[in-house]
Amino acid sequence: MPRIYCNIFGHDYHVTKKVTRHVKEYTCSKCKKELTTNSNGDLTALTPNFKEINEVLEKIHAVRNQRLQDKIVTSSISASAV
């Protein structure tokens, strides 16, 4: 029944996961269809391959953000010590 609803009225996508600032995962609240943004910024079906890519991308993004935060904290401590 939900697929019929989506065929008639269209999908009702909501962001379910923010992988990075630009990459997100979406799920239709009616039929549970999952999408993600691809390398061109277009929406594409969330296949197991894209899930794996998003997981790796999320880990890389988290490490980069943590390294940046550590650098900011270290530089602010150095600046306040002077």
N, C-alpha and C positions, 0 to 999 in steps of 0.2 A: 504493500500500500504506500509506503513512503516514497518509493521510486516513481509511482504514478503521480504523487503530489509534486515531486521535483520535475517531472516531465511537463507538467501543466504550468506550474508557477515558478519554476526555477529553483536552484539550490539556495540554501541559506548558510553560507560559509562563515565560520568563526575561526579566529586564530587559536590554535591549540598548543603551539610551541613556537617560541622565538629562538631560532638557531643562532642568527646574528642579527645585526641591524637591518640587513636587506633580505635575508632568507628566513622564511617562516613556513610553518606547516599549518594547513587549514583542514577542517572537517565540516561537512554538511551536517547540521543539527537534525535534519529529517532522515536522510538515507545513509548517513555515516560515510559517505565517499570522502577520501582523503586526497589532498593535493599539496604540492609544494612549489616553490619558485625554482626555476632552473637557472642555468648560467646566464641566460638572456633576460631574466626577470619575468618570464612568462610562467603562468600556472601550468603544471603538468601533474599527471597521476603520481601518487606517492608509492612507487614500486619498492621492493626490498633493496634494490640497488641505490635508489635515491635515499632511502632510510639510512643505509650504511654511510653514504656520502655525507648526509646531514649530521650523523653522529660524530664522524671524524672532524668535520668542519666546526662543530660545536666545541669539541675538545681543544682544537687549535685556537679557536677564538677565546676560550676561557683561559688558556695558558698565556696568550698574548695580553689579555686584559689584566691578569694577575701580575705579570712582569711589569706592565706599565704602572699599576698601582704601587708595586714595591719601589719602583724608580721614583715616583712622585713622593712617597713617604720618606725615602732616603734623602732626596734632595731638599725636602722641607726641614728635615732634622738637621742637615748640614748647614742650611741657611740660618736657622734659628740659633745654632751654636756659635756662629760668627758674630 
